[in-house]
Amino acid sequence: MSARKILAVLRSGIIGKEVEVLASPDPSLIGVRGEVIDETRKTLKILRGSKAVVLAKENVVLLIDGLRVDGKLLLGRPEERLKKRYKI
């Protein structure tokens, strides 16, 4: 059931959603929470207060809609994720 929810999140898009960083190689990013305002192939831009924080998707684990999502699943353009097949 959780895998279906994760797939739904991946396909629905994450811009405008509230996210929190659960794990990162950079300890200063852990716990960062904010709204996703932009997304590229390899990065996410999160609005935290009045400042934007750029995260590398490959290196983070995020909490999105109450689900733990590995940033590696988010790699690629949002429009490409609609067609992509996932093995979870």
C-alpha positions as semicolon CSV with decimal commas, in nm:
position;residue;x (nm);y (nm);z (nm)
1;M;0,000;0,000;0,000
2;S;0,280;0,242;0,086
3;A;0,447;0,182;-0,252
4;R;0,127;0,287;-0,429
5;K;0,113;0,607;-0,227
6;I;0,476;0,685;-0,308
7;L;0,410;0,630;-0,679
8;A;0,110;0,862;-0,658
9;V;0,327;1,133;-0,499
10;L;0,599;1,088;-0,762
11;R;0,354;1,116;-1,049
12;S;0,142;1,398;-0,908
13;G;0,432;1,641;-0,881
14;I;0,579;1,797;-0,570
15;I;0,589;2,168;-0,651
16;G;0,377;2,346;-0,393
17;K;0,396;2,060;-0,142
18;E;0,537;2,087;0,208
19;V;0,850;1,871;0,253
20;E;1,097;1,798;0,531
21;V;1,452;1,665;0,497
22;L;1,490;1,346;0,704
23;A;1,841;1,244;0,597
24;S;2,127;1,413;0,417
25;P;2,507;1,389;0,409
26;D;2,505;1,757;0,512
27;P;2,391;1,766;0,878
28;S;2,279;2,129;0,847
29;L;2,005;2,024;0,603
30;I;1,845;1,764;0,829
31;G;1,517;1,897;0,960
32;V;1,483;2,167;0,693
33;R;1,114;2,210;0,622
34;G;0,944;2,423;0,359
35;E;0,740;2,445;0,042
36;V;0,886;2,322;-0,287
37;I;0,895;2,622;-0,520
38;D;1,106;2,487;-0,809
39;E;1,242;2,160;-0,940
40;T;1,510;2,073;-1,193
41;R;1,649;1,736;-1,301
42;K;1,881;1,710;-1,003
43;T;1,771;1,973;-0,751
44;L;1,477;2,097;-0,547
45;K;1,435;2,455;-0,432
46;I;1,255;2,484;-0,099
47;L;1,119;2,808;0,042
48;R;1,212;2,821;0,409
49;G;1,074;3,136;0,566
50;S;1,191;3,410;0,331
51;K;1,496;3,221;0,200
52;A;1,527;2,953;-0,065
53;V;1,731;2,639;0,003
54;V;1,857;2,427;-0,287
55;L;1,881;2,051;-0,226
56;A;2,045;1,785;-0,442
57;K;1,777;1,518;-0,494
58;E;2,034;1,241;-0,507
59;N;2,156;1,301;-0,152
60;V;1,838;1,345;0,053
61;V;1,550;1,150;0,200
62;L;1,233;1,360;0,221
63;L;0,905;1,344;0,406
64;I;0,631;1,426;0,155
65;D;0,263;1,395;0,248
66;G;0,362;1,179;0,547
67;L;0,563;0,939;0,329
68;R;0,937;0,880;0,341
69;V;1,065;0,927;-0,017
70;D;1,425;0,868;-0,127
71;G;1,546;1,161;-0,337
72;K;1,690;0,919;-0,594
73;L;1,331;0,836;-0,696
74;L;1,278;1,205;-0,774
75;L;1,572;1,232;-1,015
76;G;1,472;1,356;-1,360
77;R;1,230;1,616;-1,485
78;P;0,879;1,614;-1,341
79;E;0,725;1,551;-1,684
80;E;0,954;1,250;-1,736
81;R;0,841;1,091;-1,408
82;L;0,491;1,049;-1,550
83;K;0,619;0,794;-1,803
84;K;0,890;0,635;-1,590
85;R;0,851;0,286;-1,446
86;Y;0,962;0,237;-1,086
87;K;1,076;-0,066;-0,892
88;I;0,998;-0,007;-0,526
